[in-house]
């Protein structure tokens, strides 16, 4: 069984679609933990439309935590041995979890290929576009350690024990806490792979976290030298 962690901050625009893509999974044995962080919109009201006992909502707005601390809080509340991450504006293909799960027998982190979509959920070209992420563990690690992230956060499933053993997410690196997590796991002998299928639609638009931050990858990489 899988615990899915979904941190959200004023996510009313896309949160319904994001959760619906989780509910639509062909693999049904999961819990979805939603951490509402610093809400000033109708996110919680929108989530309440789902009448599904697998969805557990935690309002953390009294003390805004940021993504890393929200993820750590949800991790503490999670019940199962595998952790999946979902963003509040991304979409999962229906067979995502079912496709990835068998690989967790061999790997500690399993991602997938992704496609970028716009505000309307459409790909910019007929065939879409996105990064071509590596499949092989050695290639994933080599490129990631050079600053080329090869695991899309909202595609990932991670063994919970590995997250706990390595101290969870570090709030010192807001915006690329996922990259920090991958590096920690890589330098502690964890194995990575990506499914060679597009299983996630990653939304890119003007107000998204993807576009809204200046990235200082050099500062992060120096932590592991």
VOLUM-249443 format. One line per 2 residues: for each residue x, z, y of C-alpha. Coordinates in steps of 0.1 Angstrom, whole numbers, plus 5000, padded with zeros to 4 digits. Layout:
BEGIN
X,Z,Y | ... $
//
This chain:
BEGIN
5000,5000,5000 | 5011,4993,5036 $
5009,5012,5069 | 5006,4988,5098 $
5017,5002,5132 | 5002,4987,5163 $
5014,5001,5197 | 4993,4989,5226 $
4995,4992,5264 | 4966,4978,5283 $
4960,4953,5255 | 4924,4945,5261 $
4930,4908,5265 | 4941,4901,5230 $
4937,4933,5210 | 4905,4922,5193 $
4920,4890,5180 | 4952,4908,5169 $
4932,4934,5149 | 4909,4908,5134 $
4939,4889,5121 | 4949,4921,5102 $
4914,4927,5089 | 4913,4891,5076 $
4943,4897,5053 | 4939,4886,5017 $
4958,4918,5008 | 4934,4946,5015 $
4952,4979,5006 | 4965,4989,5040 $
4959,5013,5069 | 4961,5002,5105 $
4974,5028,5129 | 4968,5019,5166 $
4987,5039,5192 | 4971,5035,5227 $
4997,5042,5252 | 4991,5045,5290 $
4957,5029,5288 | 4939,5020,5320 $
4916,4993,5306 | 4889,4989,5279 $
4913,4987,5249 | 4898,5018,5231 $
4863,5006,5236 | 4871,4972,5222 $
4888,4987,5191 | 4857,5009,5185 $
4838,4977,5177 | 4855,4976,5143 $
4837,4997,5118 | 4865,4999,5092 $
4878,5031,5078 | 4913,5017,5074 $
4917,5016,5112 | 4930,5049,5127 $
4932,5051,5165 | 4954,5076,5183 $
4951,5079,5221 | 4986,5088,5234 $
4977,5081,5271 | 4981,5117,5283 $
5018,5113,5280 | 5029,5077,5281 $
5055,5073,5254 | 5067,5037,5255 $
5069,5014,5225 | 5097,5033,5206 $
5082,5067,5208 | 5047,5053,5201 $
5061,5037,5169 | 5078,5069,5159 $
5046,5089,5165 | 5026,5064,5143 $
5053,5065,5117 | 5049,5102,5114 $
5012,5097,5109 | 5015,5069,5083 $
5007,5074,5047 | 5024,5047,5027 $
5059,5035,5017 | 5059,5002,5034 $
5056,4997,5072 | 5045,4966,5089 $
5046,4960,5127 | 5019,4942,5147 $
5019,4934,5184 | 4987,4937,5204 $
4988,4900,5213 | 5001,4884,5181 $
4981,4868,5153 | 4988,4870,5115 $
4981,4842,5091 | 4956,4855,5065 $
4981,4855,5036 | 5009,4872,5054 $
5010,4905,5036 | 5002,4890,5002 $
5031,4865,5006 | 5057,4890,5017 $
5050,4920,4995 | 5067,4907,4963 $
5100,4903,4981 | 5101,4940,4989 $
5113,4946,4953 | 5146,4931,4963 $
5148,4935,5001 | 5145,4963,5026 $
5131,4942,5054 | 5110,4911,5050 $
5101,4888,5079 | 5087,4853,5082 $
5089,4822,5102 | 5068,4823,5134 $
5052,4798,5158 | 5048,4803,5195 $
5013,4800,5209 | 5000,4802,5245 $
4973,4823,5261 | 4946,4803,5244 $
4963,4806,5210 | 4973,4770,5210 $
5008,4756,5202 | 5024,4737,5230 $
5028,4705,5209 | 5008,4691,5180 $
5032,4706,5155 | 5040,4737,5174 $
5074,4752,5180 | 5094,4783,5173 $
5128,4795,5161 | 5141,4784,5127 $
5149,4818,5113 | 5174,4822,5085 $
5164,4831,5049 | 5197,4843,5035 $
5206,4880,5040 | 5242,4872,5049 $
5232,4846,5075 | 5205,4868,5090 $
5230,4897,5094 | 5258,4875,5107 $
5237,4859,5135 | 5219,4891,5144 $
5252,4910,5148 | 5262,4883,5172 $
5230,4888,5193 | 5208,4862,5177 $
5178,4881,5164 | 5166,4866,5131 $
5137,4890,5123 | 5105,4886,5144 $
5092,4921,5150 | 5055,4913,5143 $
5064,4895,5111 | 5083,4924,5096 $
5076,4947,5067 | 5101,4975,5063 $
5107,5002,5036 | 5096,5034,5053 $
5124,5054,5038 | 5150,5032,5055 $
5134,5037,5089 | 5134,5075,5084 $
5169,5077,5070 | 5182,5059,5101 $
5164,5080,5127 | 5134,5058,5137 $
5132,5037,5168 | 5155,5044,5197 $
5138,5047,5231 | 5171,5040,5249 $
5166,5002,5244 | 5130,4994,5256 $
5121,4958,5251 | 5145,4952,5222 $
5140,4983,5201 | 5133,4960,5172 $
5168,4944,5175 | 5183,4979,5176 $
5164,4988,5145 | 5177,4957,5126 $
5213,4965,5136 | 5210,5001,5125 $
5197,4990,5091 | 5222,4962,5087 $
5251,4986,5094 | 5237,5009,5067 $
5236,4983,5039 | 5200,4972,5040 $
5191,4938,5028 | 5170,4913,5048 $
5151,4880,5042 | 5125,4858,5058 $
5097,4840,5040 | 5102,4803,5047 $
5066,4799,5059 | 5049,4804,5093 $
5029,4836,5089 | 5028,4848,5125 $
5016,4833,5158 | 5037,4849,5185 $
5020,4847,5219 | 5041,4838,5248 $
5027,4839,5283 | 5036,4850,5318 $
5027,4887,5315 | 5039,4892,5279 $
5068,4916,5271 | 5086,4885,5257 $
5088,4871,5292 | 5087,4902,5314 $
5121,4918,5308 | 5157,4912,5315 $
5176,4914,5283 | 5210,4931,5282 $
5221,4922,5246 | 5257,4930,5253 $
5250,4966,5260 | 5231,4969,5227 $
5257,4951,5206 | 5285,4973,5220 $
5267,5003,5205 | 5277,4991,5171 $
5313,4980,5177 $
//
